[in-house]
Amino acid sequence: MSAQVTVLYFAKSAELTGLKEEPVAVPTPISSGDLWALLLRKQPRLVALQGHVILAVRQRYVTIGEQQVTLEDGDEVAVVPPLSGG
């Protein structure tokens, strides 16, 4: 089964992809690590954020790893790079 989601890019991830958002078909359920790998295949320049990025699914932060994520059509997945400032 797969879901059609909208991937939102913020800050550095938007600079790297040249996009603010894009539709992506994602198999579900999927681990957060596999979801990140799928996004890297679509947008290889995101590799610059490897190890420094968090995903947000339905406005909830998800660490990249083994955590299972169940997505539904219309869900939003945000790519949240590290925030600068202090």
C-alpha positions as a printed NumPy array, in Angstrom:
array([[ 0.   ,  0.   ,  0.   ],
       [ 1.238,  3.52 , -0.637],
       [ 0.214,  7.039,  0.279],
       [ 0.458, 10.261, -1.696],
       [ 2.038, 12.796,  0.663],
       [ 3.324, 16.344,  0.341],
       [ 6.963, 16.785,  1.323],
       [ 7.699, 20.269,  2.638],
       [11.234, 21.649,  2.469],
       [12.427, 24.35 ,  4.864],
       [15.557, 26.513,  5.109],
       [18.642, 24.637,  3.855],
       [16.587, 21.732,  2.487],
       [14.622, 24.178,  0.319],
       [17.899, 25.729, -0.903],
       [19.328, 22.31 , -1.775],
       [16.251, 21.052, -3.635],
       [15.128, 24.359, -5.121],
       [11.616, 23.45 , -3.951],
       [ 9.278, 24.453, -1.147],
       [ 7.207, 21.284, -1.535],
       [ 6.593, 18.325, -3.806],
       [ 4.173, 15.386, -3.996],
       [ 5.726, 11.997, -3.249],
       [ 4.259,  8.482, -3.304],
       [ 5.463,  6.618, -0.21 ],
       [ 4.948,  2.961,  0.691],
       [ 3.284,  2.633,  4.079],
       [ 4.044,  1.7  ,  6.757],
       [ 7.695,  2.67 ,  6.351],
       [10.542,  3.237,  8.797],
       [11.68 ,  6.813,  9.2  ],
       [15.12 ,  5.724,  7.942],
       [13.633,  4.235,  4.778],
       [11.529,  7.37 ,  4.299],
       [14.694,  9.506,  4.467],
       [16.414,  7.129,  1.996],
       [13.467,  7.514, -0.397],
       [13.726, 11.314, -0.161],
       [17.48 , 11.11 , -0.817],
       [16.811,  9.112, -3.999],
       [14.371, 11.798, -5.175],
       [16.581, 14.709, -4.075],
       [20.225, 13.539, -3.881],
       [21.488, 16.968, -2.812],
       [19.786, 16.445,  0.576],
       [22.742, 14.196,  1.459],
       [24.418, 17.415,  2.664],
       [22.004, 17.288,  5.636],
       [22.643, 13.607,  6.452],
       [22.824, 13.153, 10.217],
       [21.635, 16.726, 10.854],
       [18.008, 16.591,  9.789],
       [14.736, 15.703, 11.473],
       [11.515, 14.749,  9.734],
       [ 8.128, 15.932, 10.92 ],
       [ 5.079, 13.833, 10.052],
       [ 1.733, 15.514, 10.647],
       [ 3.627, 18.227, 12.587],
       [ 5.269, 15.709, 14.963],
       [ 9.028, 15.279, 14.979],
       [10.33 , 11.857, 13.988],
       [13.978, 10.887, 14.415],
       [15.488,  9.096, 11.457],
       [15.986,  5.432, 12.265],
       [13.918,  2.306, 12.821],
       [10.744,  4.071, 13.985],
       [ 7.748,  2.957, 11.916],
       [ 5.66 ,  5.705, 10.335],
       [ 2.193,  5.104,  8.926],
       [ 1.283,  7.646,  6.273],
       [-2.064,  8.418,  4.706],
       [-2.994, 10.236,  1.509],
       [-2.686, 13.968,  2.048],
       [-0.241, 13.786,  4.966],
       [ 2.57 , 16.324,  5.146],
       [ 6.163, 15.296,  5.744],
       [ 8.501, 18.175,  6.575],
       [12.272, 18.049,  6.13 ],
       [13.58 , 20.154,  9.01 ],
       [17.295, 20.978,  8.812],
       [19.24 , 22.226, 11.814],
       [18.21 , 25.696, 12.843],
       [20.907, 28.306, 13.203],
       [20.871, 31.125, 15.673],
       [21.09 , 31.264, 19.405]])
